[in-house]
Amino acid sequence: MPEQVRGRDLLLARMDALVREPDGRVHVLAGLGGTGKSTVALRVVEVALGLGRRVWWVPGVDASSLTSALLGLAQALGAGTAQVEAARAGRVDPCDVVWPVLEADPGWVLVIDNADDVRALAVGGRPVRDGNGWVRSTRAGLVMVTTRDADPRHWGRGAELHPVGWLPAADGASVLLDLAPAAGTPAEAEGLSSRLGGLALALHHAGSQLSSLFAQERTFTGYLRALETGSPASLASGGLDDREVVTSTWELSLDQLADAGIEQARGLLRVLVWFAGAVPIPVAGLNHQVLGRVCGEQGAAGVGVGLEALLSAGLIENRLAPGATPAGQAVGGGVMVHPLVAETTRHRLKIRDAAGVPAAVAVEMLAVAIDELDMGRPHDWPVWTAWLPHLEELLTFASPLLEHSSLATLATSARNSVAALTWAGSYLAALELATAGERHTQRLHQDHIAAIDLRYWQAAAHRFLGNVAKAEPVYREVLQVRERVLGSDHPDTLTTRHDIARVVAERGDTAEAERLYREVLQIREGVLGSDHPDTLTTRHEIARMVARRGDTAESERLHHELLQVREGVLGSDHPDTLTTRHDIARVVAERGRMAEAERLFREVLEVRERVLGSDHPHTLNTRHDFAWVVAERGRMAEAERLYREVLQAMERVLGSDHPNTLNTRNDIAWLVAERGDTAEAERLYREVLQIREGVLGSDHISTQITALALRNLTMLTDDNRDG
């Protein structure tokens, strides 16, 4: 960022005053791409930070990135994890999570950058102009939006538009002189500024190139001559367009870098433009071996120099707003490409039929980056989140250009990201990504492994959302394909068989589920070994089925054997190990040792809250069962309070129709009946029964349990009335 922002004095003075005293309006910096809107916003950010204000900078490029960033901000400001996850899953309005915490903690600046498509700012079908979505009037802080959309009808009466146009020649000359003070006289700088039409991004590129260590031309006049020689015809004839002007400057910069022996800069830029513009690409993901594929003879050794040259020439940027708090961003630095540069470069590559290779390299870079992450490790989940906007961008824009092998790699990355979202408890987001991944990679044959995997994770997401009826047919379809393509003993085939047993259990057929699990266990022990994590998962489910059919002593023995192995293989804090510890506590309670069970549940709850968070679905299960044990020990008031807290969280995280949520509501009805309020208990049971019949069917064991409880309660009420 330049030390001084030229030609925007009145605008900056206005914004500085609003930082000190917001006027209750949204302030929209509107202008063509490359006019310097973000630079103005950055200067305002510096002022705000100097005054001790908190600053958040979020990308407005697309709805997904914006929502993720703002929900991350809400969580940082104290919004509950359950609320945030429910908003991510689409069960509650995300604005109702973000704006209350913003209003409650005034004294901040929020910048929504590069919101060129106003539709990305809409929430729940409400357009921006309504003023009750993401962009709304407030006196708690200053809301700034940068955009190409200068139509006041799109922003509504609660917004004030500030045009950010092309700079006058004198101001443009000052920009050039700030960046390259030794490149010539003010008059020469003004001549170049006029030729570039005062477009701030083009001026920045030109000045950065002139001062770069890699520059071939070092004077304003020399740069102008080179520009005249190589510029598009429309620019040479005076027909200025923001895309054409900025194209001429960066192409000239790339030409000069090539003349200086850094030919790889052009190839690197062509790769980076396929990621989401204005969203940081994590530096840790800039794999030199992969990027070396576009660096010619220099290979991986030329990547570092090429990236430095791109930074030096202003063609890529460090993460925006240094010193500010980037909302919802993973830890670590990042580089970004200006959206105008990304958009125009992609277009030029497509016209020249040269987009395939750089898009494929971008896909490979993403794949290598996320391959280093562990989908089951909570510490890695924020990093997965940082890559999701780039994955979605590649699915949307790069997938049509990819050859078969690269498309399969992209599908695999989507599959891995879906799995990570599932592990993190973001089930609806996982389902949406799996569906999008399948849609954008449908050129793959349906028998391709990556396509099958995406279908499998669609089924898994349905199951975790409680939609067993939707999950089972997809699982069975996947099983048929995997048996045909991979063979009956392949680990993935066995995983599918295991999950079919699980949905059979979840629809209430315990005996059939146990039979299926034992078949899978026998094969897994032979193929994978007795201590393999997948084998241990099947052993765990068999122990659960044994308890469900009433042999709790045998189940406890099996669980303890399994716990010892899982602690040795996976570690004591692994989510699977914690699941076994949870189920041991459950079996201990079912065997009547309630004091011991309460202690065990407390221990598991403490670790799950630390490892997974208090509102992860697995943690909520432990909170539910802990409340059950408290009730069984006679502390009814405490148990009801705990149940209602869990219910509120489950409704936000899982939804009101999820089987786990219904279990909690059912138990609350039981407690209400126990304390004598039979009318209220009957009402609650009827609500649960109606939902269970609709979701699970009247023959499901859970539905039958609720129906029996309601019938017994009704009979008791009738007897009391007759008495």
TIVEX-657883 format. One line per field, with one value per residue (C-alpha): residue in three letters; chain; y, x, z. Coordinates in steps of 0.2 Angstrom, whole numbers, plus 5000, padded with zeros to 4 digits. Layout:
// residues N
code: Ala:...
unit: A:...
v: Y:...
u: X:...
w: Z:...
***
This chain:
// residues 723
code: Met:Pro:Glu:Gln:Val:Arg:Gly:Arg:Asp:Leu:Leu:Leu:Ala:Arg:Met:Asp:Ala:Leu:Val:Arg:Glu:Pro:Asp:Gly:Arg:Val:His:Val:Leu:Ala:Gly:Leu:Gly:Gly:Thr:Gly:Lys:Ser:Thr:Val:Ala:Leu:Arg:Val:Val:Glu:Val:Ala:Leu:Gly:Leu:Gly:Arg:Arg:Val:Trp:Trp:Val:Pro:Gly:Val:Asp:Ala:Ser:Ser:Leu:Thr:Ser:Ala:Leu:Leu:Gly:Leu:Ala:Gln:Ala:Leu:Gly:Ala:Gly:Thr:Ala:Gln:Val:Glu:Ala:Ala:Arg:Ala:Gly:Arg:Val:Asp:Pro:Cys:Asp:Val:Val:Trp:Pro:Val:Leu:Glu:Ala:Asp:Pro:Gly:Trp:Val:Leu:Val:Ile:Asp:Asn:Ala:Asp:Asp:Val:Arg:Ala:Leu:Ala:Val:Gly:Gly:Arg:Pro:Val:Arg:Asp:Gly:Asn:Gly:Trp:Val:Arg:Ser:Thr:Arg:Ala:Gly:Leu:Val:Met:Val:Thr:Thr:Arg:Asp:Ala:Asp:Pro:Arg:His:Trp:Gly:Arg:Gly:Ala:Glu:Leu:His:Pro:Val:Gly:Trp:Leu:Pro:Ala:Ala:Asp:Gly:Ala:Ser:Val:Leu:Leu:Asp:Leu:Ala:Pro:Ala:Ala:Gly:Thr:Pro:Ala:Glu:Ala:Glu:Gly:Leu:Ser:Ser:Arg:Leu:Gly:Gly:Leu:Ala:Leu:Ala:Leu:His:His:Ala:Gly:Ser:Gln:Leu:Ser:Ser:Leu:Phe:Ala:Gln:Glu:Arg:Thr:Phe:Thr:Gly:Tyr:Leu:Arg:Ala:Leu:Glu:Thr:Gly:Ser:Pro:Ala:Ser:Leu:Ala:Ser:Gly:Gly:Leu:Asp:Asp:Arg:Glu:Val:Val:Thr:Ser:Thr:Trp:Glu:Leu:Ser:Leu:Asp:Gln:Leu:Ala:Asp:Ala:Gly:Ile:Glu:Gln:Ala:Arg:Gly:Leu:Leu:Arg:Val:Leu:Val:Trp:Phe:Ala:Gly:Ala:Val:Pro:Ile:Pro:Val:Ala:Gly:Leu:Asn:His:Gln:Val:Leu:Gly:Arg:Val:Cys:Gly:Glu:Gln:Gly:Ala:Ala:Gly:Val:Gly:Val:Gly:Leu:Glu:Ala:Leu:Leu:Ser:Ala:Gly:Leu:Ile:Glu:Asn:Arg:Leu:Ala:Pro:Gly:Ala:Thr:Pro:Ala:Gly:Gln:Ala:Val:Gly:Gly:Gly:Val:Met:Val:His:Pro:Leu:Val:Ala:Glu:Thr:Thr:Arg:His:Arg:Leu:Lys:Ile:Arg:Asp:Ala:Ala:Gly:Val:Pro:Ala:Ala:Val:Ala:Val:Glu:Met:Leu:Ala:Val:Ala:Ile:Asp:Glu:Leu:Asp:Met:Gly:Arg:Pro:His:Asp:Trp:Pro:Val:Trp:Thr:Ala:Trp:Leu:Pro:His:Leu:Glu:Glu:Leu:Leu:Thr:Phe:Ala:Ser:Pro:Leu:Leu:Glu:His:Ser:Ser:Leu:Ala:Thr:Leu:Ala:Thr:Ser:Ala:Arg:Asn:Ser:Val:Ala:Ala:Leu:Thr:Trp:Ala:Gly:Ser:Tyr:Leu:Ala:Ala:Leu:Glu:Leu:Ala:Thr:Ala:Gly:Glu:Arg:His:Thr:Gln:Arg:Leu:His:Gln:Asp:His:Ile:Ala:Ala:Ile:Asp:Leu:Arg:Tyr:Trp:Gln:Ala:Ala:Ala:His:Arg:Phe:Leu:Gly:Asn:Val:Ala:Lys:Ala:Glu:Pro:Val:Tyr:Arg:Glu:Val:Leu:Gln:Val:Arg:Glu:Arg:Val:Leu:Gly:Ser:Asp:His:Pro:Asp:Thr:Leu:Thr:Thr:Arg:His:Asp:Ile:Ala:Arg:Val:Val:Ala:Glu:Arg:Gly:Asp:Thr:Ala:Glu:Ala:Glu:Arg:Leu:Tyr:Arg:Glu:Val:Leu:Gln:Ile:Arg:Glu:Gly:Val:Leu:Gly:Ser:Asp:His:Pro:Asp:Thr:Leu:Thr:Thr:Arg:His:Glu:Ile:Ala:Arg:Met:Val:Ala:Arg:Arg:Gly:Asp:Thr:Ala:Glu:Ser:Glu:Arg:Leu:His:His:Glu:Leu:Leu:Gln:Val:Arg:Glu:Gly:Val:Leu:Gly:Ser:Asp:His:Pro:Asp:Thr:Leu:Thr:Thr:Arg:His:Asp:Ile:Ala:Arg:Val:Val:Ala:Glu:Arg:Gly:Arg:Met:Ala:Glu:Ala:Glu:Arg:Leu:Phe:Arg:Glu:Val:Leu:Glu:Val:Arg:Glu:Arg:Val:Leu:Gly:Ser:Asp:His:Pro:His:Thr:Leu:Asn:Thr:Arg:His:Asp:Phe:Ala:Trp:Val:Val:Ala:Glu:Arg:Gly:Arg:Met:Ala:Glu:Ala:Glu:Arg:Leu:Tyr:Arg:Glu:Val:Leu:Gln:Ala:Met:Glu:Arg:Val:Leu:Gly:Ser:Asp:His:Pro:Asn:Thr:Leu:Asn:Thr:Arg:Asn:Asp:Ile:Ala:Trp:Leu:Val:Ala:Glu:Arg:Gly:Asp:Thr:Ala:Glu:Ala:Glu:Arg:Leu:Tyr:Arg:Glu:Val:Leu:Gln:Ile:Arg:Glu:Gly:Val:Leu:Gly:Ser:Asp:His:Ile:Ser:Thr:Gln:Ile:Thr:Ala:Leu:Ala:Leu:Arg:Asn:Leu:Thr:Met:Leu:Thr:Asp:Asp:Asn:Arg:Asp:Gly
unit: A:A:A:A:A:A:A:A:A:A:A:A:A:A:A:A:A:A:A:A:A:A:A:A:A:A:A:A:A:A:A:A:A:A:A:A:A:A:A:A:A:A:A:A:A:A:A:A:A:A:A:A:A:A:A:A:A:A:A:A:A:A:A:A:A:A:A:A:A:A:A:A:A:A:A:A:A:A:A:A:A:A:A:A:A:A:A:A:A:A:A:A:A:A:A:A:A:A:A:A:A:A:A:A:A:A:A:A:A:A:A:A:A:A:A:A:A:A:A:A:A:A:A:A:A:A:A:A:A:A:A:A:A:A:A:A:A:A:A:A:A:A:A:A:A:A:A:A:A:A:A:A:A:A:A:A:A:A:A:A:A:A:A:A:A:A:A:A:A:A:A:A:A:A:A:A:A:A:A:A:A:A:A:A:A:A:A:A:A:A:A:A:A:A:A:A:A:A:A:A:A:A:A:A:A:A:A:A:A:A:A:A:A:A:A:A:A:A:A:A:A:A:A:A:A:A:A:A:A:A:A:A:A:A:A:A:A:A:A:A:A:A:A:A:A:A:A:A:A:A:A:A:A:A:A:A:A:A:A:A:A:A:A:A:A:A:A:A:A:A:A:A:A:A:A:A:A:A:A:A:A:A:A:A:A:A:A:A:A:A:A:A:A:A:A:A:A:A:A:A:A:A:A:A:A:A:A:A:A:A:A:A:A:A:A:A:A:A:A:A:A:A:A:A:A:A:A:A:A:A:A:A:A:A:A:A:A:A:A:A:A:A:A:A:A:A:A:A:A:A:A:A:A:A:A:A:A:A:A:A:A:A:A:A:A:A:A:A:A:A:A:A:A:A:A:A:A:A:A:A:A:A:A:A:A:A:A:A:A:A:A:A:A:A:A:A:A:A:A:A:A:A:A:A:A:A:A:A:A:A:A:A:A:A:A:A:A:A:A:A:A:A:A:A:A:A:A:A:A:A:A:A:A:A:A:A:A:A:A:A:A:A:A:A:A:A:A:A:A:A:A:A:A:A:A:A:A:A:A:A:A:A:A:A:A:A:A:A:A:A:A:A:A:A:A:A:A:A:A:A:A:A:A:A:A:A:A:A:A:A:A:A:A:A:A:A:A:A:A:A:A:A:A:A:A:A:A:A:A:A:A:A:A:A:A:A:A:A:A:A:A:A:A:A:A:A:A:A:A:A:A:A:A:A:A:A:A:A:A:A:A:A:A:A:A:A:A:A:A:A:A:A:A:A:A:A:A:A:A:A:A:A:A:A:A:A:A:A:A:A:A:A:A:A:A:A:A:A:A:A:A:A:A:A:A:A:A:A:A:A:A:A:A:A:A:A:A:A:A:A:A:A:A:A:A:A:A:A:A:A:A:A:A:A:A:A:A:A:A:A:A:A:A:A:A:A:A:A:A:A:A:A:A:A:A:A:A:A:A:A:A:A:A:A:A:A:A:A:A:A:A:A:A:A:A:A:A:A:A:A:A:A:A:A:A:A:A:A:A:A:A:A:A:A:A:A:A:A:A:A:A:A:A:A:A:A:A:A:A:A:A:A:A:A:A:A:A:A:A:A:A:A:A:A:A:A:A:A:A:A:A:A:A:A:A:A:A:A:A:A:A:A:A
v: 5000:5017:5029:5042:5040:5053:5062:5056:5069:5074:5056:5051:5066:5060:5043:5048:5058:5043:5032:5043:5045:5034:5042:5026:5023:5010:5019:5011:5015:5012:5013:5003:4988:4995:5013:5010:5007:4995:5006:5020:5007:5002:5020:5022:5005:5013:5028:5017:5006:5022:5027:5010:5004:4986:4982:4967:4965:4952:4947:4950:4941:4927:4923:4907:4917:4931:4920:4910:4926:4935:4919:4917:4935:4932:4917:4928:4941:4928:4920:4902:4889:4881:4897:4898:4880:4882:4897:4888:4874:4886:4882:4900:4917:4920:4939:4935:4928:4941:4958:4956:4953:4968:4980:4974:4979:4996:5004:4995:4996:4982:4982:4971:4971:4968:4965:4967:4956:4963:4947:4939:4951:4945:4934:4923:4930:4948:4960:4972:4987:4981:4985:4970:4958:4958:4976:4986:5003:5005:5018:5004:5006:5010:4998:5001:4991:4992:4987:4990:4992:5011:5009:5017:5007:4992:4998:5006:5022:5017:5018:5033:5030:5038:5037:5032:5036:5038:5050:5066:5066:5076:5065:5050:5057:5059:5040:5036:5047:5040:5022:5027:5044:5042:5037:5055:5072:5076:5081:5064:5055:5065:5060:5041:5044:5052:5037:5025:5035:5038:5020:5017:4998:5002:5016:5005:4991:5003:5012:4995:4988:5004:5002:4984:4975:4966:4981:4983:5000:5012:5028:5035:5039:5022:5013:5024:5019:5001:5003:5012:4998:4983:4990:4984:4994:5001:5008:5016:5024:5031:5020:5017:5002:4996:4978:4984:4997:4985:4971:4982:4986:4969:4961:4974:4970:4952:4955:4965:4952:4939:4950:4951:4932:4929:4920:4910:4925:4924:4905:4907:4922:4911:4898:4909:4918:4902:4904:4915:4933:4944:4929:4924:4909:4902:4903:4886:4879:4888:4871:4874:4857:4859:4877:4872:4864:4881:4888:4881:4874:4882:4871:4872:4882:4897:4898:4908:4921:4921:4925:4938:4946:4946:4954:4967:4972:4973:4958:4949:4956:4951:4948:4964:4975:4971:4974:4972:4957:4947:4939:4921:4918:4904:4907:4911:4923:4923:4930:4937:4941:4957:4951:4961:4953:4936:4939:4946:4934:4919:4927:4929:4911:4904:4914:4907:4890:4890:4889:4870:4868:4882:4877:4859:4865:4876:4860:4850:4863:4863:4844:4844:4857:4848:4831:4837:4840:4827:4828:4820:4833:4848:4859:4857:4861:4880:4877:4867:4881:4893:4882:4880:4896:4891:4874:4881:4893:4879:4868:4882:4890:4877:4861:4863:4866:4851:4835:4819:4816:4833:4833:4817:4826:4840:4828:4819:4836:4839:4822:4825:4842:4835:4822:4836:4845:4830:4826:4844:4842:4854:4841:4852:4861:4844:4839:4855:4853:4835:4839:4853:4842:4829:4842:4850:4834:4824:4822:4808:4791:4786:4771:4782:4781:4799:4800:4785:4793:4809:4799:4790:4806:4812:4797:4800:4818:4812:4800:4812:4824:4810:4807:4788:4785:4796:4789:4770:4769:4780:4768:4753:4761:4765:4747:4739:4750:4748:4729:4729:4741:4738:4720:4714:4714:4731:4743:4756:4742:4736:4754:4755:4738:4744:4760:4750:4740:4757:4764:4747:4749:4767:4762:4750:4732:4728:4709:4712:4726:4715:4701:4713:4720:4703:4699:4715:4712:4695:4701:4717:4707:4696:4710:4725:4716:4716:4733:4743:4759:4753:4736:4744:4754:4739:4731:4746:4745:4727:4731:4744:4731:4719:4732:4736:4718:4718:4709:4724:4714:4707:4724:4732:4719:4722:4740:4739:4728:4740:4755:4748:4745:4762:4771:4762:4764:4781:4790:4795:4811:4804:4807:4788:4784:4796:4788:4772:4780:4788:4771:4763:4776:4773:4754:4757:4767:4754:4741:4752:4760:4778:4786:4778:4783:4801:4802:4794:4805:4820:4815:4812:4828:4838:4830:4832:4850:4853:4843:4846:4861:4862:4861:4848:4834:4821:4833:4836:4817:4817:4832:4823:4807:4816:4824:4807:4800:4815:4812:4794:4799:4809:4827:4830:4849:4849:4836:4846:4862:4852:4844:4860:4868:4853:4854:4872:4868:4853:4863:4875:4863:4848:4855:4852:4836:4827:4810:4816:4832:4822:4810:4825:4832:4815:4814:4832:4826:4811:4823:4834:4819:4814:4831:4829:4841:4828:4840:4848:4831:4824:4840:4837:4818:4822:4834:4822:4808:4818:4822:4805:4797:4810:4807:4789:4781:4773:4757:4764:4758:4776:4781:4766:4771:4788:4781:4769:4783:4794:4779:4775:4794:4795:4780:4786:4803:4794:4783:4798:4807:4792:4791
u: 5000:5007:5012:5000:4983:4982:4967:4955:4957:4939:4933:4946:4941:4923:4928:4939:4925:4914:4927:4926:4907:4897:4881:4870:4872:4881:4895:4898:4914:4909:4919:4926:4938:4956:4951:4958:4943:4951:4966:4955:4947:4964:4969:4953:4958:4974:4966:4954:4968:4977:4962:4961:4946:4944:4944:4937:4940:4930:4929:4912:4917:4904:4890:4900:4916:4906:4895:4910:4920:4906:4901:4919:4919:4903:4911:4926:4915:4906:4892:4889:4897:4880:4872:4886:4885:4866:4869:4882:4870:4856:4844:4844:4847:4866:4862:4853:4869:4881:4872:4867:4885:4891:4877:4882:4900:4902:4917:4923:4925:4919:4925:4916:4928:4925:4906:4904:4889:4876:4867:4881:4876:4858:4852:4837:4830:4831:4840:4853:4842:4830:4843:4840:4853:4872:4873:4862:4862:4870:4878:4888:4902:4907:4901:4911:4908:4919:4910:4909:4890:4886:4867:4859:4843:4853:4859:4843:4840:4851:4867:4877:4887:4904:4911:4929:4934:4949:4962:4966:4983:4992:4986:4990:5008:5010:5005:5019:5032:5028:5032:5046:5053:5069:5060:5058:5050:5033:5028:5034:5025:5009:5011:5011:4997:4986:4990:4984:4968:4971:4967:4974:4978:4987:4997:5001:5007:5017:5025:5029:5037:5048:5055:5056:5073:5068:5063:5070:5062:5066:5059:5042:5046:5053:5038:5027:5036:5034:5016:5013:5021:5012:4996:4979:4972:4958:4970:4981:4966:4960:4945:4948:4941:4947:4950:4960:4970:4975:4979:4991:5001:5002:5006:5020:5026:5026:5035:5048:5050:5053:5066:5075:5076:5060:5049:5041:5031:5018:5015:5014:5001:4991:4990:4985:4971:4961:4959:4945:4950:4952:4953:4970:4978:4987:5006:5009:4999:5010:5019:5035:5036:5018:5021:5037:5027:5024:5041:5050:5068:5070:5056:5053:5069:5062:5045:5052:5060:5044:5033:5044:5044:5025:5024:5037:5028:5011:5003:4999:4997:5000:4985:4975:4973:4990:4987:4968:4959:4954:4937:4935:4952:4963:4980:4994:4999:4992:4993:4979:4976:4966:4949:4950:4967:4960:4944:4953:4968:4955:4946:4962:4968:4951:4951:4969:4963:4978:4968:4969:4987:4987:4969:4976:4991:4979:4969:4985:4991:4975:4975:4993:4988:4973:4981:4993:4978:4969:4951:4949:4960:4950:4966:4965:4947:4950:4963:4950:4938:4952:4953:4934:4931:4946:4939:4922:4930:4939:4923:4913:4926:4940:4931:4924:4942:4950:4956:4949:4964:4963:4944:4946:4959:4947:4933:4944:4948:4930:4927:4941:4933:4916:4923:4932:4916:4907:4920:4918:4899:4895:4883:4872:4888:4895:4879:4879:4898:4896:4881:4890:4906:4896:4887:4903:4913:4899:4910:4918:4910:4898:4910:4925:4932:4931:4913:4908:4917:4906:4890:4896:4899:4882:4874:4885:4879:4861:4864:4872:4857:4845:4839:4841:4828:4838:4855:4851:4847:4862:4873:4866:4869:4887:4889:4884:4896:4911:4908:4909:4923:4934:4929:4920:4935:4941:4942:4930:4917:4918:4916:4900:4894:4898:4888:4873:4873:4873:4857:4849:4852:4846:4830:4828:4832:4846:4847:4850:4862:4872:4872:4879:4892:4899:4900:4910:4921:4926:4932:4940:4950:4957:4960:4965:4970:4962:4970:4966:4955:4941:4941:4940:4925:4915:4920:4913:4896:4895:4897:4883:4872:4875:4870:4854:4848:4850:4867:4875:4888:4895:4894:4904:4917:4919:4919:4933:4944:4941:4945:4962:4966:4960:4970:4985:4982:4973:4978:4967:4960:4955:4937:4934:4942:4931:4916:4921:4923:4906:4898:4906:4898:4881:4883:4888:4872:4861:4869:4863:4880:4874:4887:4901:4892:4890:4908:4913:4901:4909:4926:4921:4912:4927:4938:4925:4922:4941:4944:4928:4920:4904:4892:4899:4886:4897:4898:4879:4877:4887:4878:4861:4867:4874:4857:4849:4860:4857:4838:4841:4850:4834:4840:4825:4826:4844:4841:4827:4838:4852:4840:4833:4850:4855:4838:4841:4859:4853:4839:4852:4866:4856:4839:4822:4818:4835:4833:4845:4835:4819:4827:4830:4812:4806:4816:4810:4792:4796:4803:4788:4777:4788:4785:4766:4762:4753:4744:4761:4769:4755:4757:4776:4774:4761:4773:4787:4776:4770:4787:4794:4780:4784:4802:4805:4788:4776:4785:4802:4806:4809:4791:4784:4793:4785:4768:4769:4774:4759:4747:4753:4752:4735:4729:4736:4727:4711:4712:4716:4701:4690:4696
w: 5000:4996:5010:5004:4995:4981:4974:4988:5001:5003:5003:5016:5027:5027:5031:5045:5053:5052:5060:5075:5075:5064:5056:5056:5037:5026:5016:4999:4989:4971:4955:4941:4945:4949:4954:4971:4982:4993:4995:5001:5013:5019:5023:5033:5042:5047:5054:5064:5071:5076:5086:5095:5085:5081:5062:5052:5034:5025:5007:4998:4982:4985:4997:5004:5009:5016:5027:5033:5037:5046:5056:5061:5067:5077:5086:5090:5098:5109:5099:5104:5093:5092:5085:5072:5067:5065:5054:5043:5041:5036:5050:5057:5049:5050:5051:5067:5074:5068:5071:5089:5094:5083:5091:5108:5107:5098:5092:5076:5057:5046:5028:5015:5001:4982:4984:4965:4964:4976:4975:4986:5000:5000:5014:5014:4998:5005:4994:5000:4998:5012:5024:5036:5029:5030:5025:5037:5046:5063:5074:5083:5070:5053:5039:5022:5006:4991:4974:4956:4958:4958:4956:4971:4969:4973:4990:4997:5007:5022:5011:5005:4989:4987:4969:4967:4949:4938:4945:4937:4928:4941:4955:4945:4942:4961:4963:4950:4959:4976:4969:4958:4963:4952:4936:4929:4931:4936:4919:4912:4926:4921:4903:4908:4920:4906:4895:4909:4911:4930:4934:4951:4949:4932:4940:4955:4943:4932:4947:4956:4940:4938:4955:4955:4956:4941:4930:4912:4909:4924:4917:4914:4896:4893:4901:4890:4874:4879:4883:4866:4857:4866:4871:4865:4850:4860:4872:4859:4851:4867:4870:4889:4898:4916:4910:4895:4904:4918:4906:4896:4912:4919:4903:4901:4918:4914:4898:4907:4920:4906:4898:4915:4915:4926:4913:4926:4934:4920:4922:4941:4939:4927:4941:4955:4946:4947:4966:4973:4970:4985:4997:5004:4997:5012:5010:5017:5002:4989:4985:4975:4968:4960:4955:4947:4933:4926:4929:4913:4915:4932:4939:4958:4961:4951:4961:4975:4964:4953:4967:4974:4957:4956:4973:4968:4952:4962:4952:4968:4986:5004:5014:5015:5030:5039:5058:5056:5061:5046:5051:5050:5043:5047:5056:5044:5030:5012:4995:4984:4966:4963:4956:4940:4936:4940:4929:4915:4915:4915:4900:4890:4894:4888:4872:4868:4873:4886:4902:4905:4911:4924:4930:4932:4942:4953:4956:4960:4972:4982:4982:4989:5002:5009:5008:5022:5033:5045:5043:5060:5069:5076:5075:5056:5054:5052:5039:5029:5030:5023:5008:5005:4995:4983:4981:4977:4964:4956:4955:4947:4935:4932:4931:4913:4907:4915:4908:4915:4928:4934:4936:4946:4957:4960:4964:4977:4985:4986:4994:5007:5011:5013:5025:5035:5036:5042:5056:5061:5063:5049:5041:5030:5023:5019:5010:5000:4995:4991:4979:4971:4969:4960:4949:4943:4940:4932:4916:4926:4923:4937:4941:4943:4961:4964:4958:4969:4984:4982:4982:4997:5007:5001:5010:5025:5027:5025:5039:5051:5047:5053:5035:5036:5023:5011:5016:5014:4996:4991:5002:4993:4976:4981:4988:4971:4961:4974:4974:4955:4953:4968:4974:4989:5000:4996:5012:5004:5000:5018:5024:5014:5021:5038:5036:5028:5045:5054:5045:5048:5066:5066:5058:5073:5067:5080:5076:5057:5060:5072:5059:5046:5057:5062:5043:5040:5056:5050:5033:5040:5052:5038:5026:5037:5054:5071:5076:5061:5065:5053:5061:5078:5072:5068:5085:5093:5084:5088:5107:5105:5097:5111:5123:5113:5114:5133:5136:5145:5154:5138:5130:5144:5143:5124:5126:5139:5127:5113:5124:5128:5109:5104:5116:5110:5092:5091:5108:5122:5115:5098:5094:5091:5108:5116:5108:5116:5133:5131:5127:5142:5153:5145:5148:5166:5168:5160:5172:5187:5193:5191:5202:5192:5176:5181:5185:5168:5158:5167:5162:5144:5143:5149:5136:5122:5126:5125:5109:5099:5107:5118:5103:5092:5089:5099:5114:5113:5114:5130:5137:5134:5142:5157:5160:5159:5172:5183:5181:5186:5202:5207:5203:5192:5192:5188:5174:5166:5166:5158:5145:5140:5138:5127:5117:5113:5107:5097:5088:5082:5078:5071:5068:5076:5067:5070:5079:5093:5095:5096:5109:5120:5118:5122:5138:5143:5141:5153:5166:5165:5168:5182:5191:5189:5174:5164:5153:5147:5146:5135:5123:5122:5118:5105:5096:5097:5090:5076:5070:5073:5063:5049:5049:5055:5051:5063:5064:5070:5087:5093:5086:5095:5112:5111:5106:5121:5133:5127:5129:5146:5151:5144:5153:5169:5167:5163:5179:5189:5182:5185:5203
***
